[in-house]
Amino acid sequence: MRKNAKNPKLEVNEIPKFLNHRYLSLRGYDNDGMIQEMDTCRGDDLRNKIQLFLNNLEVSYIQIHNARSGCYNCQVNRVTK
């Protein structure tokens, strides 16, 4: 938490730059909150890993953590058209 912090307004498919230099842990969940996919990656490979997870139609959302410290970072939600 930071005083006067604002939630970023990200575009669809935009990945925050602060993730690019981290080692990350990803967990893909279905609508019931059950893990369907899990893996780790470097931040510069995050876009590819997200696409692989979302190729599994059971994955509704992906939670991203810092792999080494384990802290929660953010969530990726599947966008439906």
HTML snippet that shows the backbone in 3Dmol.js (N, CA, C, O; Angstrom):
<script src="https://3Dmol.org/build/3Dmol-min.js"></script>
<div id="view" style="width:600px;height:400px;position:relative"></div>
<script>
const pdb = `
ATOM      1  N   MET A   1       0.830  -1.173   0.000  1.00  0.00           N
ATOM      2  CA  MET A   1       0.000   0.000   0.000  1.00  0.00           C
ATOM      3  C   MET A   1       0.880   1.242   0.000  1.00  0.00           C
ATOM      4  O   MET A   1       1.881   1.329   0.711  1.00  0.00           O
ATOM      5  N   ARG A   2       0.471   2.189  -0.816  1.00  0.00           N
ATOM      6  CA  ARG A   2       1.143   3.476  -0.845  1.00  0.00           C
ATOM      7  C   ARG A   2       0.097   4.574  -0.736  1.00  0.00           C
ATOM      8  O   ARG A   2      -0.994   4.460  -1.295  1.00  0.00           O
ATOM      9  N   LYS A   3       0.423   5.608  -0.034  1.00  0.00           N
ATOM     10  CA  LYS A   3      -0.467   6.745   0.090  1.00  0.00           C
ATOM     11  C   LYS A   3      -0.664   7.359  -1.299  1.00  0.00           C
ATOM     12  O   LYS A   3       0.301   7.565  -2.036  1.00  0.00           O
ATOM     13  N   ASN A   4      -1.904   7.645  -1.643  1.00  0.00           N
ATOM     14  CA  ASN A   4      -2.276   8.247  -2.927  1.00  0.00           C
ATOM     15  C   ASN A   4      -2.002   7.348  -4.130  1.00  0.00           C
ATOM     16  O   ASN A   4      -1.933   7.839  -5.257  1.00  0.00           O
ATOM     17  N   ALA A   5      -1.848   6.052  -3.915  1.00  0.00           N
ATOM     18  CA  ALA A   5      -1.633   5.119  -5.035  1.00  0.00           C
ATOM     19  C   ALA A   5      -2.900   5.049  -5.879  1.00  0.00           C
ATOM     20  O   ALA A   5      -4.010   5.145  -5.356  1.00  0.00           O
ATOM     21  N   LYS A   6      -2.725   4.880  -7.181  1.00  0.00           N
ATOM     22  CA  LYS A   6      -3.854   4.789  -8.106  1.00  0.00           C
ATOM     23  C   LYS A   6      -3.809   3.454  -8.826  1.00  0.00           C
ATOM     24  O   LYS A   6      -2.731   2.940  -9.124  1.00  0.00           O
ATOM     25  N   ASN A   7      -4.967   2.894  -9.105  1.00  0.00           N
ATOM     26  CA  ASN A   7      -5.040   1.666  -9.888  1.00  0.00           C
ATOM     27  C   ASN A   7      -4.703   1.994 -11.334  1.00  0.00           C
ATOM     28  O   ASN A   7      -5.237   2.952 -11.893  1.00  0.00           O
ATOM     29  N   PRO A   8      -3.823   1.209 -11.945  1.00  0.00           N
ATOM     30  CA  PRO A   8      -3.485   1.475 -13.350  1.00  0.00           C
ATOM     31  C   PRO A   8      -4.656   1.133 -14.259  1.00  0.00           C
ATOM     32  O   PRO A   8      -5.450   0.246 -13.949  1.00  0.00           O
ATOM     33  N   LYS A   9      -4.759   1.815 -15.346  1.00  0.00           N
ATOM     34  CA  LYS A   9      -5.770   1.538 -16.370  1.00  0.00           C
ATOM     35  C   LYS A   9      -5.044   0.851 -17.525  1.00  0.00           C
ATOM     36  O   LYS A   9      -4.429   1.509 -18.364  1.00  0.00           O
ATOM     37  N   LEU A  10      -5.121  -0.463 -17.559  1.00  0.00           N
ATOM     38  CA  LEU A  10      -4.418  -1.240 -18.585  1.00  0.00           C
ATOM     39  C   LEU A  10      -5.350  -1.567 -19.736  1.00  0.00           C
ATOM     40  O   LEU A  10      -6.540  -1.810 -19.535  1.00  0.00           O
ATOM     41  N   GLU A  11      -4.809  -1.572 -20.926  1.00  0.00           N
ATOM     42  CA  GLU A  11      -5.541  -1.980 -22.116  1.00  0.00           C
ATOM     43  C   GLU A  11      -5.598  -3.514 -22.160  1.00  0.00           C
ATOM     44  O   GLU A  11      -4.800  -4.185 -21.506  1.00  0.00           O
ATOM     45  N   VAL A  12      -6.534  -4.059 -22.926  1.00  0.00           N
ATOM     46  CA  VAL A  12      -6.591  -5.502 -23.137  1.00  0.00           C
ATOM     47  C   VAL A  12      -5.261  -5.930 -23.753  1.00  0.00           C
ATOM     48  O   VAL A  12      -4.774  -5.294 -24.688  1.00  0.00           O
ATOM     49  N   ASN A  13      -4.678  -6.997 -23.237  1.00  0.00           N
ATOM     50  CA  ASN A  13      -3.400  -7.574 -23.676  1.00  0.00           C
ATOM     51  C   ASN A  13      -2.178  -6.761 -23.266  1.00  0.00           C
ATOM     52  O   ASN A  13      -1.069  -7.095 -23.682  1.00  0.00           O
ATOM     53  N   GLU A  14      -2.334  -5.722 -22.477  1.00  0.00           N
ATOM     54  CA  GLU A  14      -1.187  -4.943 -21.999  1.00  0.00           C
ATOM     55  C   GLU A  14      -0.606  -5.600 -20.755  1.00  0.00           C
ATOM     56  O   GLU A  14      -1.336  -5.933 -19.821  1.00  0.00           O
ATOM     57  N   ILE A  15       0.699  -5.784 -20.747  1.00  0.00           N
ATOM     58  CA  ILE A  15       1.405  -6.357 -19.595  1.00  0.00           C
ATOM     59  C   ILE A  15       2.190  -5.232 -18.925  1.00  0.00           C
ATOM     60  O   ILE A  15       2.963  -4.541 -19.588  1.00  0.00           O
ATOM     61  N   PRO A  16       2.002  -5.039 -17.613  1.00  0.00           N
ATOM     62  CA  PRO A  16       2.738  -3.976 -16.921  1.00  0.00           C
ATOM     63  C   PRO A  16       4.252  -4.181 -17.041  1.00  0.00           C
ATOM     64  O   PRO A  16       4.745  -5.299 -16.896  1.00  0.00           O
ATOM     65  N   LYS A  17       4.966  -3.116 -17.302  1.00  0.00           N
ATOM     66  CA  LYS A  17       6.415  -3.189 -17.518  1.00  0.00           C
ATOM     67  C   LYS A  17       7.173  -3.707 -16.302  1.00  0.00           C
ATOM     68  O   LYS A  17       8.230  -4.319 -16.456  1.00  0.00           O
ATOM     69  N   PHE A  18       6.655  -3.476 -15.100  1.00  0.00           N
ATOM     70  CA  PHE A  18       7.388  -3.909 -13.903  1.00  0.00           C
ATOM     71  C   PHE A  18       7.516  -5.428 -13.819  1.00  0.00           C
ATOM     72  O   PHE A  18       8.334  -5.927 -13.047  1.00  0.00           O
ATOM     73  N   LEU A  19       6.729  -6.175 -14.593  1.00  0.00           N
ATOM     74  CA  LEU A  19       6.830  -7.635 -14.589  1.00  0.00           C
ATOM     75  C   LEU A  19       7.966  -8.143 -15.472  1.00  0.00           C
ATOM     76  O   LEU A  19       8.392  -9.290 -15.332  1.00  0.00           O
ATOM     77  N   ASN A  20       8.456  -7.307 -16.372  1.00  0.00           N
ATOM     78  CA  ASN A  20       9.462  -7.741 -17.356  1.00  0.00           C
ATOM     79  C   ASN A  20      10.758  -8.248 -16.743  1.00  0.00           C
ATOM     80  O   ASN A  20      11.407  -9.111 -17.333  1.00  0.00           O
ATOM     81  N   HIS A  21      11.152  -7.749 -15.596  1.00  0.00           N
ATOM     82  CA  HIS A  21      12.456  -8.103 -15.025  1.00  0.00           C
ATOM     83  C   HIS A  21      12.353  -9.076 -13.840  1.00  0.00           C
ATOM     84  O   HIS A  21      13.323  -9.255 -13.103  1.00  0.00           O
ATOM     85  N   ARG A  22      11.211  -9.690 -13.659  1.00  0.00           N
ATOM     86  CA  ARG A  22      11.018 -10.585 -12.511  1.00  0.00           C
ATOM     87  C   ARG A  22      10.958 -12.045 -12.952  1.00  0.00           C
ATOM     88  O   ARG A  22      10.693 -12.354 -14.114  1.00  0.00           O
ATOM     89  N   TYR A  23      11.210 -12.926 -11.998  1.00  0.00           N
ATOM     90  CA  TYR A  23      10.985 -14.351 -12.192  1.00  0.00           C
ATOM     91  C   TYR A  23       9.624 -14.635 -11.581  1.00  0.00           C
ATOM     92  O   TYR A  23       9.399 -14.324 -10.412  1.00  0.00           O
ATOM     93  N   LEU A  24       8.709 -15.220 -12.351  1.00  0.00           N
ATOM     94  CA  LEU A  24       7.305 -15.280 -11.968  1.00  0.00           C
ATOM     95  C   LEU A  24       6.781 -16.705 -11.851  1.00  0.00           C
ATOM     96  O   LEU A  24       7.260 -17.626 -12.512  1.00  0.00           O
ATOM     97  N   SER A  25       5.790 -16.852 -10.995  1.00  0.00           N
ATOM     98  CA  SER A  25       5.053 -18.097 -10.832  1.00  0.00           C
ATOM     99  C   SER A  25       3.627 -17.830 -11.300  1.00  0.00           C
ATOM    100  O   SER A  25       2.998 -16.866 -10.864  1.00  0.00           O
ATOM    101  N   LEU A  26       3.121 -18.676 -12.181  1.00  0.00           N
ATOM    102  CA  LEU A  26       1.778 -18.509 -12.726  1.00  0.00           C
ATOM    103  C   LEU A  26       0.920 -19.701 -12.342  1.00  0.00           C
ATOM    104  O   LEU A  26       1.378 -20.844 -12.342  1.00  0.00           O
ATOM    105  N   ARG A  27      -0.335 -19.413 -12.013  1.00  0.00           N
ATOM    106  CA  ARG A  27      -1.304 -20.465 -11.705  1.00  0.00           C
ATOM    107  C   ARG A  27      -2.590 -20.142 -12.455  1.00  0.00           C
ATOM    108  O   ARG A  27      -3.178 -19.078 -12.262  1.00  0.00           O
ATOM    109  N   GLY A  28      -3.017 -21.050 -13.296  1.00  0.00           N
ATOM    110  CA  GLY A  28      -4.242 -20.866 -14.073  1.00  0.00           C
ATOM    111  C   GLY A  28      -5.393 -21.614 -13.433  1.00  0.00           C
ATOM    112  O   GLY A  28      -5.288 -22.813 -13.172  1.00  0.00           O
ATOM    113  N   TYR A  29      -6.494 -20.916 -13.177  1.00  0.00           N
ATOM    114  CA  TYR A  29      -7.642 -21.470 -12.458  1.00  0.00           C
ATOM    115  C   TYR A  29      -8.870 -21.562 -13.357  1.00  0.00           C
ATOM    116  O   TYR A  29      -9.034 -20.772 -14.286  1.00  0.00           O
ATOM    117  N   ASP A  30      -9.724 -22.531 -13.070  1.00  0.00           N
ATOM    118  CA  ASP A  30     -11.010 -22.621 -13.763  1.00  0.00           C
ATOM    119  C   ASP A  30     -12.054 -21.800 -12.996  1.00  0.00           C
ATOM    120  O   ASP A  30     -11.728 -21.153 -12.001  1.00  0.00           O
ATOM    121  N   ASN A  31     -13.297 -21.827 -13.458  1.00  0.00           N
ATOM    122  CA  ASN A  31     -14.368 -21.051 -12.821  1.00  0.00           C
ATOM    123  C   ASN A  31     -14.662 -21.472 -11.392  1.00  0.00           C
ATOM    124  O   ASN A  31     -15.243 -20.704 -10.625  1.00  0.00           O
ATOM    125  N   ASP A  32     -14.267 -22.685 -11.029  1.00  0.00           N
ATOM    126  CA  ASP A  32     -14.497 -23.185  -9.673  1.00  0.00           C
ATOM    127  C   ASP A  32     -13.307 -22.935  -8.753  1.00  0.00           C
ATOM    128  O   ASP A  32     -13.314 -23.377  -7.604  1.00  0.00           O
ATOM    129  N   GLY A  33     -12.277 -22.227  -9.247  1.00  0.00           N
ATOM    130  CA  GLY A  33     -11.111 -21.937  -8.424  1.00  0.00           C
ATOM    131  C   GLY A  33     -10.120 -23.089  -8.325  1.00  0.00           C
ATOM    132  O   GLY A  33      -9.260 -23.097  -7.445  1.00  0.00           O
ATOM    133  N   MET A  34     -10.237 -24.053  -9.218  1.00  0.00           N
ATOM    134  CA  MET A  34      -9.313 -25.191  -9.208  1.00  0.00           C
ATOM    135  C   MET A  34      -8.174 -24.927 -10.191  1.00  0.00           C
ATOM    136  O   MET A  34      -8.397 -24.457 -11.307  1.00  0.00           O
ATOM    137  N   ILE A  35      -6.956 -25.235  -9.760  1.00  0.00           N
ATOM    138  CA  ILE A  35      -5.790 -25.016 -10.616  1.00  0.00           C
ATOM    139  C   ILE A  35      -5.820 -25.985 -11.792  1.00  0.00           C
ATOM    140  O   ILE A  35      -5.960 -27.195 -11.617  1.00  0.00           O
ATOM    141  N   GLN A  36      -5.686 -25.430 -12.987  1.00  0.00           N
ATOM    142  CA  GLN A  36      -5.644 -26.218 -14.212  1.00  0.00           C
ATOM    143  C   GLN A  36      -4.263 -26.200 -14.860  1.00  0.00           C
ATOM    144  O   GLN A  36      -3.895 -27.138 -15.568  1.00  0.00           O
ATOM    145  N   GLU A  37      -3.506 -25.143 -14.622  1.00  0.00           N
ATOM    146  CA  GLU A  37      -2.162 -24.980 -15.182  1.00  0.00           C
ATOM    147  C   GLU A  37      -1.293 -24.305 -14.125  1.00  0.00           C
ATOM    148  O   GLU A  37      -1.781 -23.514 -13.319  1.00  0.00           O
ATOM    149  N   MET A  38       0.003 -24.628 -14.139  1.00  0.00           N
ATOM    150  CA  MET A  38       0.957 -23.926 -13.272  1.00  0.00           C
ATOM    151  C   MET A  38       2.339 -24.021 -13.894  1.00  0.00           C
ATOM    152  O   MET A  38       2.694 -25.024 -14.512  1.00  0.00           O
ATOM    153  N   ASP A  39       3.111 -22.957 -13.718  1.00  0.00           N
ATOM    154  CA  ASP A  39       4.463 -22.935 -14.266  1.00  0.00           C
ATOM    155  C   ASP A  39       5.179 -21.697 -13.745  1.00  0.00           C
ATOM    156  O   ASP A  39       4.586 -20.865 -13.059  1.00  0.00           O
ATOM    157  N   THR A  40       6.447 -21.588 -14.074  1.00  0.00           N
ATOM    158  CA  THR A  40       7.233 -20.402 -13.781  1.00  0.00           C
ATOM    159  C   THR A  40       7.840 -19.904 -15.089  1.00  0.00           C
ATOM    160  O   THR A  40       7.970 -20.656 -16.054  1.00  0.00           O
ATOM    161  N   CYS A  41       8.210 -18.622 -15.104  1.00  0.00           N
ATOM    162  CA  CYS A  41       8.859 -18.064 -16.289  1.00  0.00           C
ATOM    163  C   CYS A  41       9.547 -16.756 -15.933  1.00  0.00           C
ATOM    164  O   CYS A  41       9.279 -16.154 -14.893  1.00  0.00           O
ATOM    165  N   ARG A  42      10.426 -16.337 -16.808  1.00  0.00           N
ATOM    166  CA  ARG A  42      11.006 -14.995 -16.711  1.00  0.00           C
ATOM    167  C   ARG A  42       9.967 -14.009 -17.240  1.00  0.00           C
ATOM    168  O   ARG A  42       9.153 -14.357 -18.096  1.00  0.00           O
ATOM    169  N   GLY A  43       9.999 -12.803 -16.739  1.00  0.00           N
ATOM    170  CA  GLY A  43       9.039 -11.796 -17.158  1.00  0.00           C
ATOM    171  C   GLY A  43       9.038 -11.523 -18.644  1.00  0.00           C
ATOM    172  O   GLY A  43       7.997 -11.208 -19.220  1.00  0.00           O
ATOM    173  N   ASP A  44      10.206 -11.641 -19.274  1.00  0.00           N
ATOM    174  CA  ASP A  44      10.255 -11.373 -20.715  1.00  0.00           C
ATOM    175  C   ASP A  44       9.599 -12.480 -21.543  1.00  0.00           C
ATOM    176  O   ASP A  44       9.448 -12.325 -22.754  1.00  0.00           O
ATOM    177  N   ASP A  45       9.210 -13.585 -20.922  1.00  0.00           N
ATOM    178  CA  ASP A  45       8.495 -14.663 -21.603  1.00  0.00           C
ATOM    179  C   ASP A  45       7.038 -14.756 -21.136  1.00  0.00           C
ATOM    180  O   ASP A  45       6.331 -15.699 -21.490  1.00  0.00           O
ATOM    181  N   LEU A  46       6.598 -13.790 -20.353  1.00  0.00           N
ATOM    182  CA  LEU A  46       5.268 -13.843 -19.750  1.00  0.00           C
ATOM    183  C   LEU A  46       4.156 -13.879 -20.792  1.00  0.00           C
ATOM    184  O   LEU A  46       3.214 -14.659 -20.651  1.00  0.00           O
ATOM    185  N   ARG A  47       4.240 -13.067 -21.822  1.00  0.00           N
ATOM    186  CA  ARG A  47       3.189 -13.032 -22.838  1.00  0.00           C
ATOM    187  C   ARG A  47       2.991 -14.423 -23.461  1.00  0.00           C
ATOM    188  O   ARG A  47       1.856 -14.861 -23.649  1.00  0.00           O
ATOM    189  N   ASN A  48       4.081 -15.106 -23.778  1.00  0.00           N
ATOM    190  CA  ASN A  48       3.985 -16.460 -24.348  1.00  0.00           C
ATOM    191  C   ASN A  48       3.353 -17.436 -23.374  1.00  0.00           C
ATOM    192  O   ASN A  48       2.520 -18.257 -23.760  1.00  0.00           O
ATOM    193  N   LYS A  49       3.746 -17.348 -22.112  1.00  0.00           N
ATOM    194  CA  LYS A  49       3.216 -18.272 -21.102  1.00  0.00           C
ATOM    195  C   LYS A  49       1.723 -18.030 -20.873  1.00  0.00           C
ATOM    196  O   LYS A  49       0.962 -18.984 -20.713  1.00  0.00           O
ATOM    197  N   ILE A  50       1.300 -16.772 -20.857  1.00  0.00           N
ATOM    198  CA  ILE A  50      -0.125 -16.468 -20.711  1.00  0.00           C
ATOM    199  C   ILE A  50      -0.904 -17.080 -21.863  1.00  0.00           C
ATOM    200  O   ILE A  50      -1.962 -17.674 -21.653  1.00  0.00           O
ATOM    201  N   GLN A  51      -0.393 -16.940 -23.074  1.00  0.00           N
ATOM    202  CA  GLN A  51      -1.090 -17.501 -24.237  1.00  0.00           C
ATOM    203  C   GLN A  51      -1.209 -19.013 -24.128  1.00  0.00           C
ATOM    204  O   GLN A  51      -2.255 -19.576 -24.451  1.00  0.00           O
ATOM    205  N   LEU A  52      -0.150 -19.678 -23.676  1.00  0.00           N
ATOM    206  CA  LEU A  52      -0.211 -21.128 -23.500  1.00  0.00           C
ATOM    207  C   LEU A  52      -1.281 -21.515 -22.478  1.00  0.00           C
ATOM    208  O   LEU A  52      -2.042 -22.457 -22.699  1.00  0.00           O
ATOM    209  N   PHE A  53      -1.338 -20.796 -21.374  1.00  0.00           N
ATOM    210  CA  PHE A  53      -2.355 -21.081 -20.360  1.00  0.00           C
ATOM    211  C   PHE A  53      -3.754 -20.885 -20.932  1.00  0.00           C
ATOM    212  O   PHE A  53      -4.635 -21.716 -20.712  1.00  0.00           O
ATOM    213  N   LEU A  54      -3.966 -19.787 -21.667  1.00  0.00           N
ATOM    214  CA  LEU A  54      -5.292 -19.483 -22.184  1.00  0.00           C
ATOM    215  C   LEU A  54      -5.690 -20.378 -23.352  1.00  0.00           C
ATOM    216  O   LEU A  54      -6.861 -20.410 -23.730  1.00  0.00           O
ATOM    217  N   ASN A  55      -4.734 -21.106 -23.930  1.00  0.00           N
ATOM    218  CA  ASN A  55      -5.068 -22.125 -24.929  1.00  0.00           C
ATOM    219  C   ASN A  55      -5.872 -23.253 -24.301  1.00  0.00           C
ATOM    220  O   ASN A  55      -6.622 -23.948 -24.986  1.00  0.00           O
ATOM    221  N   ASN A  56      -5.711 -23.432 -22.990  1.00  0.00           N
ATOM    222  CA  ASN A  56      -6.512 -24.390 -22.235  1.00  0.00           C
ATOM    223  C   ASN A  56      -7.834 -23.687 -21.911  1.00  0.00           C
ATOM    224  O   ASN A  56      -7.863 -22.793 -21.064  1.00  0.00           O
ATOM    225  N   LEU A  57      -8.902 -24.072 -22.560  1.00  0.00           N
ATOM    226  CA  LEU A  57     -10.186 -23.392 -22.407  1.00  0.00           C
ATOM    227  C   LEU A  57     -10.779 -23.518 -21.007  1.00  0.00           C
ATOM    228  O   LEU A  57     -11.728 -22.807 -20.675  1.00  0.00           O
ATOM    229  N   GLU A  58     -10.239 -24.403 -20.188  1.00  0.00           N
ATOM    230  CA  GLU A  58     -10.681 -24.519 -18.798  1.00  0.00           C
ATOM    231  C   GLU A  58     -10.160 -23.367 -17.937  1.00  0.00           C
ATOM    232  O   GLU A  58     -10.724 -23.080 -16.881  1.00  0.00           O
ATOM    233  N   VAL A  59      -9.097 -22.712 -18.376  1.00  0.00           N
ATOM    234  CA  VAL A  59      -8.494 -21.628 -17.588  1.00  0.00           C
ATOM    235  C   VAL A  59      -9.320 -20.357 -17.761  1.00  0.00           C
ATOM    236  O   VAL A  59      -9.468 -19.847 -18.871  1.00  0.00           O
ATOM    237  N   SER A  60      -9.857 -19.850 -16.644  1.00  0.00           N
ATOM    238  CA  SER A  60     -10.646 -18.619 -16.644  1.00  0.00           C
ATOM    239  C   SER A  60      -9.805 -17.405 -16.283  1.00  0.00           C
ATOM    240  O   SER A  60     -10.017 -16.305 -16.794  1.00  0.00           O
ATOM    241  N   TYR A  61      -8.846 -17.628 -15.392  1.00  0.00           N
ATOM    242  CA  TYR A  61      -7.988 -16.531 -14.958  1.00  0.00           C
ATOM    243  C   TYR A  61      -6.645 -17.085 -14.503  1.00  0.00           C
ATOM    244  O   TYR A  61      -6.518 -18.264 -14.175  1.00  0.00           O
ATOM    245  N   ILE A  62      -5.653 -16.210 -14.491  1.00  0.00           N
ATOM    246  CA  ILE A  62      -4.290 -16.581 -14.109  1.00  0.00           C
ATOM    247  C   ILE A  62      -3.834 -15.636 -13.014  1.00  0.00           C
ATOM    248  O   ILE A  62      -3.938 -14.418 -13.156  1.00  0.00           O
ATOM    249  N   GLN A  63      -3.333 -16.190 -11.928  1.00  0.00           N
ATOM    250  CA  GLN A  63      -2.723 -15.359 -10.893  1.00  0.00           C
ATOM    251  C   GLN A  63      -1.217 -15.418 -11.058  1.00  0.00           C
ATOM    252  O   GLN A  63      -0.640 -16.482 -11.284  1.00  0.00           O
ATOM    253  N   ILE A  64      -0.594 -14.258 -10.943  1.00  0.00           N
ATOM    254  CA  ILE A  64       0.853 -14.140 -11.129  1.00  0.00           C
ATOM    255  C   ILE A  64       1.474 -13.699  -9.811  1.00  0.00           C
ATOM    256  O   ILE A  64       1.051 -12.720  -9.198  1.00  0.00           O
ATOM    257  N   HIS A  65       2.496 -14.453  -9.392  1.00  0.00           N
ATOM    258  CA  HIS A  65       3.223 -14.165  -8.158  1.00  0.00           C
ATOM    259  C   HIS A  65       4.699 -13.971  -8.498  1.00  0.00           C
ATOM    260  O   HIS A  65       5.179 -14.479  -9.512  1.00  0.00           O
ATOM    261  N   ASN A  66       5.414 -13.240  -7.653  1.00  0.00           N
ATOM    262  CA  ASN A  66       6.871 -13.226  -7.750  1.00  0.00           C
ATOM    263  C   ASN A  66       7.329 -14.608  -7.303  1.00  0.00           C
ATOM    264  O   ASN A  66       7.008 -15.037  -6.195  1.00  0.00           O
ATOM    265  N   ALA A  67       8.063 -15.296  -8.139  1.00  0.00           N
ATOM    266  CA  ALA A  67       8.417 -16.688  -7.834  1.00  0.00           C
ATOM    267  C   ALA A  67       9.355 -16.794  -6.639  1.00  0.00           C
ATOM    268  O   ALA A  67       9.192 -17.687  -5.808  1.00  0.00           O
ATOM    269  N   ARG A  68      10.307 -15.924  -6.540  1.00  0.00           N
ATOM    270  CA  ARG A  68      11.301 -16.072  -5.472  1.00  0.00           C
ATOM    271  C   ARG A  68      10.764 -15.637  -4.120  1.00  0.00           C
ATOM    272  O   ARG A  68      10.989 -16.325  -3.124  1.00  0.00           O
ATOM    273  N   SER A  69      10.068 -14.527  -4.059  1.00  0.00           N
ATOM    274  CA  SER A  69       9.548 -14.081  -2.765  1.00  0.00           C
ATOM    275  C   SER A  69       8.125 -14.570  -2.529  1.00  0.00           C
ATOM    276  O   SER A  69       7.640 -14.550  -1.398  1.00  0.00           O
ATOM    277  N   GLY A  70       7.454 -15.009  -3.591  1.00  0.00           N
ATOM    278  CA  GLY A  70       6.120 -15.566  -3.465  1.00  0.00           C
ATOM    279  C   GLY A  70       4.994 -14.561  -3.323  1.00  0.00           C
ATOM    280  O   GLY A  70       3.839 -14.952  -3.155  1.00  0.00           O
ATOM    281  N   CYS A  71       5.306 -13.276  -3.387  1.00  0.00           N
ATOM    282  CA  CYS A  71       4.279 -12.258  -3.220  1.00  0.00           C
ATOM    283  C   CYS A  71       3.353 -12.193  -4.433  1.00  0.00           C
ATOM    284  O   CYS A  71       3.789 -12.305  -5.578  1.00  0.00           O
ATOM    285  N   TYR A  72       2.074 -12.010  -4.151  1.00  0.00           N
ATOM    286  CA  TYR A  72       1.068 -11.863  -5.206  1.00  0.00           C
ATOM    287  C   TYR A  72       1.335 -10.575  -5.967  1.00  0.00           C
ATOM    288  O   TYR A  72       1.619  -9.535  -5.372  1.00  0.00           O
ATOM    289  N   ASN A  73       1.241 -10.655  -7.299  1.00  0.00           N
ATOM    290  CA  ASN A  73       1.456  -9.493  -8.153  1.00  0.00           C
ATOM    291  C   ASN A  73       0.163  -8.997  -8.764  1.00  0.00           C
ATOM    292  O   ASN A  73      -0.243  -7.856  -8.541  1.00  0.00           O
ATOM    293  N   CYS A  74      -0.489  -9.865  -9.541  1.00  0.00           N
ATOM    294  CA  CYS A  74      -1.662  -9.424 -10.285  1.00  0.00           C
ATOM    295  C   CYS A  74      -2.422 -10.626 -10.824  1.00  0.00           C
ATOM    296  O   CYS A  74      -2.027 -11.776 -10.633  1.00  0.00           O
ATOM    297  N   GLN A  75      -3.523 -10.328 -11.502  1.00  0.00           N
ATOM    298  CA  GLN A  75      -4.348 -11.372 -12.081  1.00  0.00           C
ATOM    299  C   GLN A  75      -4.628 -11.045 -13.544  1.00  0.00           C
ATOM    300  O   GLN A  75      -4.843  -9.888 -13.906  1.00  0.00           O
ATOM    301  N   VAL A  76      -4.623 -12.083 -14.379  1.00  0.00           N
ATOM    302  CA  VAL A  76      -4.982 -11.982 -15.786  1.00  0.00           C
ATOM    303  C   VAL A  76      -6.356 -12.628 -15.938  1.00  0.00           C
ATOM    304  O   VAL A  76      -6.552 -13.772 -15.528  1.00  0.00           O
ATOM    305  N   ASN A  77      -7.296 -11.910 -16.518  1.00  0.00           N
ATOM    306  CA  ASN A  77      -8.634 -12.454 -16.751  1.00  0.00           C
ATOM    307  C   ASN A  77      -8.865 -12.695 -18.222  1.00  0.00           C
ATOM    308  O   ASN A  77      -8.492 -11.879 -19.065  1.00  0.00           O
ATOM    309  N   ARG A  78      -9.483 -13.818 -18.526  1.00  0.00           N
ATOM    310  CA  ARG A  78      -9.845 -14.125 -19.907  1.00  0.00           C
ATOM    311  C   ARG A  78     -10.912 -13.132 -20.347  1.00  0.00           C
ATOM    312  O   ARG A  78     -11.893 -12.910 -19.637  1.00  0.00           O
ATOM    313  N   VAL A  79     -10.722 -12.539 -21.513  1.00  0.00           N
ATOM    314  CA  VAL A  79     -11.696 -11.610 -22.065  1.00  0.00           C
ATOM    315  C   VAL A  79     -12.561 -12.346 -23.063  1.00  0.00           C
ATOM    316  O   VAL A  79     -12.051 -13.002 -23.971  1.00  0.00           O
ATOM    317  N   THR A  80     -13.861 -12.241 -22.898  1.00  0.00           N
ATOM    318  CA  THR A  80     -14.768 -12.873 -23.847  1.00  0.00           C
ATOM    319  C   THR A  80     -15.391 -11.780 -24.707  1.00  0.00           C
ATOM    320  O   THR A  80     -15.701 -10.686 -24.237  1.00  0.00           O
ATOM    321  N   LYS A  81     -15.561 -12.109 -25.961  1.00  0.00           N
ATOM    322  CA  LYS A  81     -16.109 -11.116 -26.898  1.00  0.00           C
ATOM    323  C   LYS A  81     -17.591 -11.252 -27.044  1.00  0.00           C
ATOM    324  O   LYS A  81     -18.209 -10.496 -27.794  1.00  0.00           O
TER     325      LYS A  81
END
`;
const viewer = $3Dmol.createViewer("view");
viewer.addModel(pdb, "pdb");
viewer.setStyle({}, {cartoon: {color: "spectrum"}});
viewer.zoomTo();
viewer.render();
</script>
